[in-house]
Amino acid sequence: RFEFSEIGESNPEKEGNEILKKISGYTVALCVEGKEIPSEELAKLIEKKSFDYSKITFIIGGSDGLSEKVKTAADFKLSFSPMTFPHQLARVMLLEQTYRAMKIAAGERYHK
């Protein structure tokens, strides 16, 4: 099951405080300085953390990026690329990657 929660975009500090109020479970912050991992490793991460936590929260920041407080609070920092993407595109990429991860974890075929 997927849930989306959005907050209004503002400066990273104010936005960060709002994000910190909403996060729970195992938290993954999407940020350029995060670790780049292949889809198979993301599948393993999601599968493992799903057993350990009742919820996995992925955090995508606004156009000014995530505050340091949010990055520090995250359990894992994930990067899709050293390039910068608009947060709307990052959302689509995250949905596709989590779908792919679930297919991998289920042992099903997925597009390469």
Secondary structure, 3 states (H helix, E strand, C coil): CCCCCCCCCCCHHHHHHHHHHHCCCEEEEEEEEEECCCHHHHHHHHHHHHHHCCCEEEEECCCCCCCHHHHHHCCEEECCCCCCCCHHHHHHHHHHHHHHHHHHHCCCCCCC
